[in-house]
Structures are given as structure tokens and as C-alpha cells.
Amino acid sequence: MGVVNKNCLRLLPAAVPKEPQKVAIADTDGILQVFSVRKDDIQLHFKTLPGPAITSLKVAGASGTVNDKVFIAAGNEVKGYTKKGKLFLVFDSGMTEDINSMFVLGNELFLCGKHVFNHYRDCKEVGSYLCGDTIVDVTAFYMLKNGRLTSLIACEGRMIRVLEHARVTASMEVESSPTVLHIHEDDDSRTVLFGTVDGRIGILDVESLQGFQRWLITNEKNASSIICIESYDMSGGGTKNLILGRQDGNIEIYNVNMHDEMDKTSLIFLENCNECIMSLQCGIVATKGYDEVLAVTYSGRIFGLTTQVTDANFDGSTGSYVFTTDASTKISKLKGDIEELHAKLNKEREKYQEATLGNMMELSAISLIPINATVIFPLHTERNYIIFFKFILDRKTASYLLSLEAPTPIEHILIECNAKIDLLDVEKNTAVISYSETANLKGSSQLLATYRCQLNTNRIELKIQSTEGEKGLLQAYVSPVLQPRCSRLLQFDIKALSLHYRVNEYSDLNRPFSVIKFKGTFSLAEIHNWISQCLPEVPGRPQMSEQCFELFFQSSLLDSILICTYKKSEAEFRSDNLTTLCVLKEVLSVEATNKKTKIDISLVINDQCIDHILKMVEPKLLEHKQFLRDKELFDALNELEIAEEDNVKYLSEKYRAILQKKSELVEHFKTYPDYLDRLYDSILNLLTSYNKLKGLQLSRQKIEDLKRNLENYSFDDLIDVFKSGTACR
């Protein structure tokens, strides 16, 4: 297939149980295909002509009938096909946005754009809802208790909203941005599940509107985003398993118990295909009587995993595979198909060369290269550029992961940024990185790096460590292995407060806050836009129905809080971190100056914020200092070559314990490279901001005193450095 969006693969029910099922799949070329597999041959039942990119595919049917109708969404239209390929429905939704997600339940149709939710019954609009957050998925079901039709929408702003008749009845806050919703039905019970950008599966209590219940699968071993979820009895035990498709190409099958929290979830199968799994389905496709997992990747590759025993022809004595007549025939056929594809490719290349070298003035044309990007910053993009998630921040390490994937192998990627960032090592990344010298002038490139990819690399992950205080633009030039040579430019905005993430509420009333207020002639839309230039995860638009808009943020590095309250002509920012307020003051002042908007700024500094932040950072500081000391001792003991058992017994308990911590030390410094230096820089920035907001000159001697006190840590001495020479207000 061509490049595929998520939720664009479905299996049609078989007429007879345990018989092979038909497969419906759609791609971004606008082509819908329905096929089946008979004796290892693909039998195409019907195929539509190319059109607008298909964003969602569902299989449904009228209430009480078999779900054998295929529905596709493209642009703002929904089309319906029978299993034989007859077009029976063309419905123009009239939506002002393109349809991103769809759900069909009997005669009920639910469509979602980026911000708009529409509910239709028999193709007539029942209601609509305008959401301030970006909607990423939608599902619907009838409540078990009262039979009422309920729909759920997953929103990027860490919120899942429950709707009835297109009205929000409950908003359920979750810890991480949801990516997919799934209804797990087993033994007459129903459980609502959701996947997140940081690789977790959670359970929602929708029936009693209690919200988030618990985490079913955590991300301790894999933090890659969940793209798709399926429920099916793959083990044959009578209980449905949970099958996950991840952004890093993992297909995972779990034994789960939805009702007993003490019965832990266990992983029973794992397969990696090195491409993003866009959609998966479970059923019988290729071999009668054998359950299979059918998956499609971003580049359009479709493959299946079967429960059939495939090692029956394996000779254990020789360690070789004994080919049967059928297997030899398959291999010969595959070789013939490959030769045929090579011939077609060479013919098209010759045709292209003749066209570009001819006398008819034909021009060399390069088609737009689709790139599947898991983005961490807002992306300057084109309409047909596929984006999944924004702001995937690892709160644990205060760093970002940028994942790029192309349908063709990538040759190299050039990274350029005009802000200070660091590129960290990624275990899955096999590319060779090289750095180029930069001018280090303000406004010019601060980083130039090239990733040279290994052969047949379609997907690459980059780990980026940014510094708060300055905003910039990160540019990635992706060059695939194509002729003629070409490159795709992707641009990402780096926010001035990029290490903050949005939370839905804040309840710690004992925390001291400093306050900065802005008053001027700006509108609500203008101040909302200025804040979005400074902070990540700001909704695309404010809720105009609300007179006063409020946002909460938390720092992933220092755990400080920022509360933004704003309306037309007035904005107030409260934080326990003075560096955050100082950065906001500078960025918003520049934005107002660029707009020629007059603003008045008032500031109230609470000196208790200094004590509070330093006390809050102290545990992290001491922990990482201890790890650094242990590493230095471990390196020294290694140099003495006393790791052998005969020599170790002469060491003290302390040194023996350090030698036993080898794996822990290696893992720590791989996960937290230069973390202690980042904490030092944050405290130095706090001192700089404190003096700047007080209107005082910061001497070089004071900076040296601070650095010395950080090396020989003492909380009281650190406070003295901050408070010496300043009068408390």
C-alpha cells in the first residue's frame, strides 16, 4: 500500500466461523482495497480509484445485522461500501475541518476534526461540540446500566471527555496525553482503555463517571507511544488478550485481568518490525483455523503473525530448514515477483531520464516526501504532512525524543538549530553522527550536526536536551535514498520554557508564589498567542465562552509550578520559580513590542520562593552528587584492578558495595547524562533572575561563591549567597 494513517485497517467477519476473513485497508493516496488470502495468493475483491487521503476506516452495520459494511473518511466526506465494493453512501458532513477520526455504531456516526466533534444519526446532525484541545480519537457505546448512548473523545491536553447528545457530562484528567481509545469487552463486561504518548495503558471508570482508575500497563521497559490497541483471545484460554502496536514498531501481546488489581499484567509475546505500527487486527486471514495478528506499518507494509507452528520442517540435527515442495514454489514465486518489480522500476527510471533530457522542455519534478514525525515542538508543516503527537517530554530526564520515519530509506539527516541544545545518545539509533563548527554568534546556528544512517534505515530517533531561557528554531533536513537527490525540510519551534509540561489542576496551597502582572490593550487572542510562543502544550485557541482563561504548568527539571491566568487586557502569572517569571517577562515584552502594544508590568517578589526552590531541588542535588562520587570511586577501584574475588575480600564494605553497583551506575549515567550540571545551571540562573528582577548588579565574585558552595554543598551557605547584599522586600 501507500503511506497509511492510523485506524485504516479492518477485518470483515467471515460467513463461517474459523474461515479466512477479508481485509479492508486504505491509504493516503485515497485508495481503498478489500482482499483475502487463498493458498498464499492475494485475491483482490475490489479497489477504488485514487482520491483525497483517507484518514479513518471503520467496519459496521445496521443494528442487529452483521458488521460487513466498510466506511471511510476523507476530507470532510464519509463513504460507505458493501463487502463486494458497491458504493451505497456518500455523505458530506459539512464540517469546516478535515475529518481526523471517526466511529460508526449502527446508524450513529461520530466525526472529529482537530477541534470539532459532530454527532449524526441517519446522516442528520444531532449535535456538535467545539473543543479547545486537539482531539486525537473518538469512540462510543451504550451504557450497561441505563442503555444511554455515550461518546468519548481523547484530547491532547491530558483530558478525556464524556459526551451525551454532544454535551460534555464529565471531563476525566489523565497524567499523560492520550493517543487512542479502546473498548475491551470480555465475559459480558466492558472496560474503557486508553493509550498514552509515553507508552502506558490506563483504565477509565466511565459507567460511574469516576474518571481514571489505574494503570494497566506501565512504561518502565518501553516508553514508546501507543498507536493502536486490540482485544482478542490469542492464547486460546477463553479470556481475551490485549494486543498493542507501538510507535517504535513493537507488537506486544499481554495477559490481562481488568477486575483484579493484584493480578499483574504479563507480557507473553513481543515482535519488532522497526517501523511504526499504524493499525492492527486479530482474526483468521491466511490459514484456516489459526488465529493471526495482521498489522500495517507507516510505509504501507502489511504482514501477519500466526499461531500456526512454522518450525515443523526444521531439522534439529543439522540445524537447517527442509524446504517442502510448497515452500520451494513460494520462494520461486517471490523471486519472480521481485524480478518483475525490478523490471518495472528500471523501465520507469528510463522513462523519467528520457523525459528530463528530451527537447520538450519537461522539468525534473520531485514529489513531496511524506515524513511521519513524533514531534516535540510545534511544527511548521504542510497540509499533507502526517503528525501524530506533540510535546513528548520525558519528565524523568527532562529531555525530548524526536522520531522521524519515511516510507523510503533515509540516507542522512542534517540538524541545524539557532538555540542552545544538546543531542544525546539513543540506544536504538545506529546512525553515525558528526558535528560541524558554528560561528556561535547571536541569532546564528548554535548547532550543526549530521546523522548518516545505516543501510535500509526508514526510522530514526533523536534525543534532544534543551535549555530554558531562549527560544529558537530547530531545522531537520531529511534526505532519503531517492533519485534525483532531494531533501525535506522540517522546522520545529523551541519554546523559551520548553521543559515545562501542562497539568490540569493544582492544589498545593502552601507553596509560596511570586507574581508578575501585565496590563495593556491586548486582546484575549493576542495574549493567548504570546503565551503559546513561550510555553508548550498551549491549546490552539482559547475558549471564547470563558471570560477568564487559566493554565497550569510544571517544570520537569525543578518541579516548580506556573499558573497563568489571563483575559482581555490583563494577565497574571504566579510561580515559585523566579527564573520562570523572568523568562516570561522578557518574552512577553518582546512580543508586545513587536506588536507595538503598550503594556504595564508590575512585579511582587516573595523571597520565600528562593528557600522553597532550593529546598525542593536539594534531594535531587544530593542524589546525583552521591552517584557522581560513587562513579569516581568505582573508576579508581577499576584502575587498581582489584575487581577479582581474591582482592575484593580485603576491601571495606563501602568499597565492595560500590563495585557491586556497576550496572546501576552505568544505567544512571546513561539515563541522566550531565544532569548534575543542569541542576547547577538552574540554580545559577535562579540567582541571575533574582538579582535581575530586584534590579541589582550580579558580581562575578558572587557567581564564584555560588559555584563553590554547590561543589561543597550546604543549604545555609547557599541561602547566604542569595540573600547577601540584598534587601528583602
N, C-alpha and C positions, 0 to 999 in steps of 0.2 A: 504494500500500500504506500501512499504518500505519507507525509508527516501527519501524525494523528493527535487530536486533542484528547483530554481525559474524558471518560464516560462515553466512549464511542465504539464499544464492543459489547455485543449481547448474543446469547444463545436462544434460539427458538425452541419451544418444547417439542419433544418427539411425539409422534402419533401413538407409538407403542413404548411402554417403559423399557429401559435399558437398550434402546435402539439409538444409533448415532443421531445427533441433533444438527440442525442447520446453524450457521454462523452468520450474523449480520455485523458489518463493520463499515465505518465511514471515516473519511479523512478530510484534510484541509483543502484538497482540490475540489471538494464538493461531490465526491463520488461515493455512492452507497453500493455495497456489494453484499449479496447473500450467496453463500456457498456451503457445500458439505464435502466430506471426505469419504470416498468409496475406494477400497483396495489401494490405499495410499495415493490415490489420484484426487486432485481438486476438481470438483464438479461445480461450475458456476451456474447458479439458478437465475440470477438477474443482476444487472449492473446499470446504474444510472449514468447520465452524461455529466461532465464536469459542471460546476457552478460555484456559488459562494461557499466559503469554508464552513463545514458542518461542525458545530460546537458541542452538540449533545445528541445521543441516540438512546431511545428507550423502547422496550417491548412491552406492550399492554394489550388489553382487550376489554370489551364491554363487561359489565358486572355479571358474574355467573358463567362467563364463557372462557375459552382458552386464550391465554395471552400470546397470540400469534400475529399481532399487528406491529409493524415497525414504524416508529415515529422519529423524525429527525428535525433538528432546529438549525437554521442557517439564516444569518442576518436577523430580521425580525419576523421571519416566516416559520411555520411548522407544517411539515408534510407527512402524510401517512401512506404506507404501502402495505399491501397484503403480502403473505409469505411467497406468493407467486410473482410479485413485482408489479401488481396493478396499483396505480395511484388512485386512492379514494378520498384523499383530503389535502387541500391546500388552504391554509389558514393564515391570513395576515393579521398579526397580533396588534398592529398599530402602535407598538412600543417605540419610544424615541431613542432607545438604546438597542444595540445588538443583544440577542439572547446569549447568555453565557452558560446558564444551567437550566435544566428542565426536569419536571417529574410528571408522569401520567398515571392516574389512578381511576380506572373505569372511565366515566365521562367527565372527570375533573382534570383540568390541565393547569399546571403551575409553571410560570415562566419568570426567570430572573435575569435582569441585565446587571450592570455594575452597581446601580443603586436602587433600581426599581423592581418591585415584586408585584406580579399580576396573577390573579386567580380567575380562571374561566370555567364555566360549566356549559357543556354542549356548544362550545365555541362562542359563548356570550360572556362578557366580563361580569364577574361577581363583585370584585373589589381590587384595589391596588394599594400599595404601601411604598412610600418613599423613605429609603434608609440612608442615614448619614454615613454609615460604614460601607465598605465594599463587600458585596455579597459573593461568597465563593461556592455555595452549594445549597440545594433545596431538597426536601423530602416531605412526604405527607402520609398520614394513616388515620384510621378511625380508632378513637379511644376505646379501650376494652371495657371501662366502667360505664360510660354513658353513650358510646357509639358516635360521639361528635367528631366531625372531620377537623383534623388539626394538621397544620403545616409547620415545618421548622426551616429556618434559614440560618446558615452559618455565616458569620461576619468576621472580617479580618481583625476588627478591633477587640478580639478575645471575648466575643459575645455570641451566644446562640439564642435567637428569638423565637418564641412560640406565638403562632398567629391563628386566629379563628375569624373567618369572614374578612380576611385581610386586615385585621386589627390585632395589635400586639397585646397578648394576655400575660406574657411573662418574658423577662429577659434574664438569661442564665449566664453568669460570668464564669469563664474558664481561665486557667493560668496561662495558656498559650494559644496562639491564633489557630483556629480550626481550619482544616483543609477539605474534609469530606465528612458527610453524614451517612449513617448506615443503620438499617433496622434489622436486628438479629432476632429471628423467630425460630423457636425450638420448644417442642413439648408444650404447645398451647400457651407459651409465654412470649412476651415481646420485650426486647431491650434496645434502647436507643444508644448507639455508639457514635463516637466522633474521633477522627484522627487529627493530629496537630502537625505544625511545621517542624517541631523538634522531635518528632518520631514517637509520640505516645498515643495510646488508645484510652479514651475515657468513657465512663458510663454516665448517662443522664437519667434522672428521675423525672419524666415528663408527666406521667399519669397524675401524680400528686403535686406537680409543679414545685418540687423541692430543689431543682437545679442539679448542679454537679454532685455526683455520688462518690465515685472513687476512680482511681487509675487502674485499668485492667492490665495494660502493658506499659512498662516504663521504658526510658531511653538510656539505661545505664550502659548497654552494649552497642546500641546503634541509635544515633540521633538524626538519621536521615528522615526527611519528610514523608508522611504517609500520603500516598496518591489515591489508592483505591482499596476497598475492603469488600470481602465476600464471605458468606456463610455457607458451608456445605460439609456433609459427612464424608470426609476423605479417608478416614481410618476404618470405616465400617463398623463402628462401635455403637451406632444408634443415636449418637449425640453429635450435633454439628460442630465442626471445627471452624476456626477463624483464619481466613487466608488474607494476607496483606501484600500489597505491592508498594514498594518504596521508590523514592526518587533516585537512590544510588543503584537501582537495578536488582535489589533483593526481593525474592518471593519467599514469604515465610508462612508456615502453617503451624497453628497453635492449638493445643488442647485447652479449653476454657471452661470455667464454671461461673456463670453470671450471678448466681444467687448466694454462693458461699465464698466470702472474702478470704477465709482461711485456706481454701483450696487454691494454691498458687497456679498461675498460668504457666504452661511449659511449652517450649519450642520443640516440635517433632520433625520439622523438615525445613531446610534452607537451601536456596539456589540463587546464584547471582549471574546476571546476564550482561553486566557492565553498561546497561542502557536504562534510562528511566522507564519504569513500568507505568504506562498511561491508563491501562484498564485490564482487568482480568475477570474471567468467568469460570465456573466449575460445572462439569457435566460429562456427557459421553460424546466425543467428537470423532475420533479416528478408529477406535476399536470397540466393537460391540461388547457390552458388559463390563467395561473397565472405565472407572472414573478418571477424569483428567482435569488438569488446570490449564486453561487456554489464556495466553497473555499476549498483549501487543505493546511494543516499545514505541518511544517517541518517533524514531525514524520510520516506523511502519512495518517493522519485522514482527510476524506472527509466529508463535511457537507454542508447543504443548508439552506438559509434563504428565506422564501417565503412571497409573498404579500397576500396569501390566509388568510382569517380570521380563526384563530385557536381556538378562545375562544367561538365558537358557543355552545359548550356543557358545558360551565361554569355556574354553578348555583350561582347567585349572592346572593340569600337569605341565603344559607348555607355556601357559600364560598368554595365549593368543586367542583371537576370536575366529571361530569356524564359520565361514560365510555359507549360508544356505543359498539355494537357487533364487529364492525371492529377494534376499538381501543383495545378491550379485546383480539381479535385474534392476533393483532400486538404484544401486550405485552407478550402473551404466546409464540409466535414465537421467540421473542427476548430472553426470558428466556431459551428456548430450545437451541438457538444458543450459549448463554453464557455457558450453561452446557456442550455442545459439545466441546467448546474451552477449558474449564477446563479439560475435559477428555483427550483431545489431549495433553495439556500441561503436565499433570501428567504422561502420557504414555512416552513422550519424556524425562522427568526428570528421570523416572525409567530406561529407555534405556541408558541414559548418566551415571547414577550411576553404572549400570552393566558393562558398557564399561570401566570405570575408576578403578573398583575393580576386574575386571577379571584377568585371568592368561595370556592374550595375549599381555601383555606389552603395552596396549594402554595408551597414555598420556592424561592428562587433558588439554584441549585446550580452550583458551579464544579468542573469535573473537574480532577484533578491534572495539572499541565503537566509532561510529560517533558522533562528537560534533559540533553543529552549533554555531560558535562564531562570534560575532561582535567585532572585535579586535581593540585595540587602539595603539598597538605597533607591529612592525614586528614580525611574528610568525614563530618559528621553527616548521615545520609541515611535514606531510607525504602527498603523492600524493592524497589519497582518503579522506583527511580531508577537510571539506567544509568551505570555508572562504568567507564572503561577503565583508566587508569593512575594511579599516584600518584607524587609527588615528581619531576616532570620538571624537573630542575635543569640550567641551562646552566652547566657548570663553568667555561667560559671567561670568562663575565661575572659569575658568582656572583649570578644573578638567576633568577626563576621565571617561567614562562609559564602563565597560566590561560586556557583556551579554553572558551567556553560556546556551546552550539548548541541551538536549539529548533526543533521542526517547523513553527512558525509565525513570522512576522516579529517581531523584538524591537523594542519602542518605546524603552525606556530601561532602564538598569541602575544601581541605587544601590549604591555601595560604602561600607561602614562598617567601621572597624577600631579596636580599643582598644589596639593596639600601634603602634609607630613603623614605618611602611612608606612607600615612595615608589612612585608609579605612573609608569612610563616610557612614552615614545612607542613605538608599534608601527607599522611601515611599512604593514602590511595593514589597520590599523584606521582606518576612515573616520568613526567616531563623534566627536561633539563633546563634550569633557569640561569640566565646570565644578566648582569646589571651593566648599564651604561652610565657614564659620568654626566652630571647635570650642572647647570650654571649656579643653582642654589640662590637665585635672585627672587625677590618677592613677585608673585604672580606668574613666575615661570615654572617649568617642570621641576618637581622635587623628587620624582621617581621615574626612572625609565628601566623597564625590565622586559625580557623576552623569555617566554616559555616555548621550548622546542619539544614538540610532542613525539612520542614513540609511534611506530607504525600502527595503523588502524585504530587510532585513538579518536573516538567520537565525543567523549565526555571528559571534562577536566574540572577539578575542584581547586579553588584558590582560597586560602585563609588570610584574611586581612585584619590588621590591627591598626586602628585609627587613634588619633589624639584629639581630645576635645579642645575647643577654643578657636579653631579656624575651620571655615568651610571651604570646599573645593570641588573639583570635578575629576572623577576617575574615568579614564577612557580605555576601552579594550578593543584592539584591532584583531579580529578573528580571521585568520587566513586558512581556508580549507584546501585540501588537495584537489584542486579543480583546474581545468584549462578552459579559457585563458585565466591567468593568475588574477586573483581578486581578493578583497578583504572586506569584512563587515565591521563597521564602527558602532560600538555600543557605549553609551555615556551614562554615568551614574553620579548623582549628586551626593556629596558627602556633607552631612549636616554639621553645624558647629557643636551641637550636643549629641553626637552620633551614638554615644554609649548609654543613652537613656532609652528606656522602653516604657510603653504606656501600660498603666494599670487602671482598673475600672473604678476603684474607690480607695479611700484612705481613712483610717480610723484611729491612728495613734495621736491622741490629743496632748500627750506630754512632751512632744518634740518641740524644741524652740525653733522659731522661724524668724528670718529677716524678710522684709517686704520691699518690693520696688513697684511703683505705680506710674502708669503712663496715661496722660490725658491729652486729647487733641481732636482734630477734625476728621479723623479716620472713620471709615465705615466698619461694620462687623466683618464684611468680606475681606477688607484690606488687612485688618489686624489678624484675622484667621490665616491669611496668606503669609504674612510676615512670620507668624509662629511656625508655619509649615516649612519656612526657609531655614529654621533653626533647629527644629526637633523632628525626629522620625515618628511614624505611625499616627500622624495627624490626619483625621478624616478629610476626604476630598472636599467636602463642603460642610459648613455649619448648619445645624438645624435652625432654619429661619423662624420656625414657630416658637423657639425659645428666646426669651428676652436676654438671658444671660447664659453664656456657654462656659462649661468647666471641663478641664482636662487634668489628669493626674499622671505623673511620670516618676520613675525610679531609676537611679543610676545603677548600672550593672557592676561598676567598679567599686564605688564607695557606699552603695545602698542609701544614698541621700534621696530626699523627696522633693519634687517640684509640683506645685499646684498652680495652674493657670486659670484665672477667672477673667472673662472679658465680654464686653458688649460694645455697642456703638459708642465711640468717643472715649472709652475708658477700658483700661486693662490693669489687672493686678497679678503679680507673680510672687508666690511665697515659697521659700526654700530654706532648708537648714544648711545648705552649702553656698557660701558666698561666691565661689568660683562660678557656679551656675548662673547666679544673678548678674555677675559681672559680664559674662559672655552674652546673656540675653540683652543687657543694656547696650552693649556695643553693636550687636547685630541689628536690633530693632531701631537703633538710632541711625544706622547706615541706611536701612530700608526706608525710614521716614524721610531722610534727607534726599534719597534718590527720587522719592515721590513728591518732594517739595511740600511735605506735610509738617505743619508746626505741631510739636508735642512738648508737654511739660513733664519732667521726670522728678519724682520725689522718692526718697530712699530712707528706710528705717532699718538700721543695723542692730541686731541683737548679738552682743558679744558672747552670750552663752552658746551660740552656734559653733564657735571655734572649739570650745571644750567638748561639745557634743560630737562633732565630726571626728575629732582626734580620738576620742574615747571609742567611737564606733569602728574606726579603722584599726585601732590597736590590736585586736585579736588576729586580724589578717596579717598585720605587720610582724607580729611576734612569731606567728606560724611560719611565714615564708623566710624570716631571718633564721629560724631554727633549721629549716630544711637546707638553707644555704650553708650553715655551719656544719651540718651532718655531711653534706656533699664534699665540703673541703676536707673534712676528716677522712671520709671514705677514699677520696683521691690520694691523700697522703698515705693511708694504710695500703692502698693498692701499689703505690710506688715502692713501698718497703717489701712487697711480695711476701706477705705473711698470711695470705688467704688459705694456705694449706692447713689441713686439720692439725698437724703436729705443732704448728706455730700458733694457731688460733687459741689453743688452750692456755697460753701464757698471757693472753690479753685480759684486760678488765671486762666486767660485764657490759660497761658502757660501749667499749670498742667492739665487742662481739656483737652487740645489738645493732651497731651501725653497719657492720659487714653483712648482717642478715637483711638489712633494709635496701639492698642493692636494687631490686626490681621496683620497690616503692619510690626510691629516689629517681630512677630513670623515668618512670611514668610521670612523676610530679613535674620534672623539668621539661618533659616533652609536652605536657598539657599546659604548663604555666611558664613559658619562656620569658625571661626578663620581667616577671610580674612584680617583683620587689622594686625594681627601678621605676615601674609605672606608679606604684604607691608613693615612692619618694617624690616623683614629679607632681603627683596630685597634691601632696602636702605643700610642696614649693609653690605651686600655682595658687593654693589657698592663701598662703602668706602674701603673694603678689597681689591677688584680688582684694584681700583685706585692706592692705595699705592703699591700693588704688581707690577703693570706694571711700576710704577715710580721707582721701586727698593728701596722703603722706608720701614722702620720698623713701623708697626702699634702698637702704645702703648695701653695698657689696659685703660688708662685714656681717650684716645680719643674715645674709644668704649663706655665708660660710658657717656661721654659728648653727643655723638650721641643719645644714648637711652634717656637721659634726655631731649634733645631738641625735640625728637619725641613725648614724652609724653606731653610736653608743647610746642606745635608746633609753630615755627617761621621760615619762609623761609630764612631770612637773617642769623639767628643764625645757621641754618643747613648748609648753604654755608660756613660760617666761620669755622665750624668743618672740612669740606672737604679741604678748602684751607689753613688752618693754618699749619705752619711748612713745607709747600711745595713750591717749586719754580716753577712757571709756565714756561712751555717750549714753 
